[in-house]
């Protein structure tokens, strides 16, 4: 800890290593957006109610607004900027475009990270189960049907990388 | 004793953090203040699930809610617990939140969260804004003139039904508390949620061998069908032999300052037929003395119906799949 109360933290974000000095009260969300300028991850409610800030930490989807940057020292983090393989979109991204899964787009980075995390968990098989396990991501435009359509299309193998 | 407790240094302004899903939010709202946060995630001893010699299971305090719900032992032997955990929060939050933290989460009473209003839980002696305010989500059982907040956990409703035991470590050594004695009713000290003393830490939660895996059900009723706190929830666990109830456990969530069980109702069901009529009598016993307020009186009838429906669903756990309807 230095004299500005900063702690030294090492993060791997989207495959790149970062060494940072951050204050202990800074959320992971603010670390990503304000310190590292990965502004794809959105601040919706900042209270764990909307899912817009969803990122993958060590492969698991979590809410970056409800954890602290200093608690993720050494973690591997994937944000929306790291979901595609360069210019090649991830199957979930392709499916979102083709199934009209967004309108304003503000919730979309969180929705896509959440969907990628959910597919990795492999606990949802039916449409009802997908809806249940995607319920942590709100869409106030009402694109939910398209979002679930897109996820189901990926699950059914329509979008290979 | 873990180093984390030493790091607290006996100073109540220092707090522990594990999953962080509740305390980080409380800090943002200035409801909780902390001079120092001690991250307890490095305590590896608390991060596992394992079988106990008595046939039961220990849930590590730092194991996540998601890893607990999907653990093969829990899915197979304690499906009621798995169902209850998965009814709570969202997938992202369950990936972060820990078992110990689930027990220690604070109420979601709107007035507790609004620092501009009086609240005896947040600011002892300031008054209760909910009693004469908007109280749709509030308590109907065990509340006091000081506080009508409810405890919001789903997981703990199942743990109460399963007769879990909380393992505690602290400066004075290790001790255990039966689940029923862990959380408190508000009385005139609603700012004290549970019977941990300062400096103590939950190390794990033990569940006895009996998991009621044949006849169980968790029903959660709320204002939207997912990602919302319960208005009323019910955990039912039945042991049935030759069409006779040998043992019944019924715990309610969303209605009181702690998971709510009424042993008289469970005793009534012993050696009875598992019928709608008997479940209705048990429901009446559980709700005896319930008191509603301006916006939550509906919970009394809702809880009775939820108990009956959930007990019927427990007879055939298959009826708990999405879209299925219970029948008797």
Interface residues (C-beta under 8 A of the other chain):
Chain A: X24 X25 X27 X46 X47 X48 X51 X54 X60 X61 X62 X63 X65 X66 X67 X68 X70 X71 X114 X117 X118 X121 X123 X126 X128 X129 X131 X132 X133 X134 X135 X136 X137
Chain B: X17 X20 X21 X24 X25 X27 X28 X29 X37 X39 X41 X66 X70 X89 X90 X91 X92 X93 X95 X96 X226 X227 X322 X323
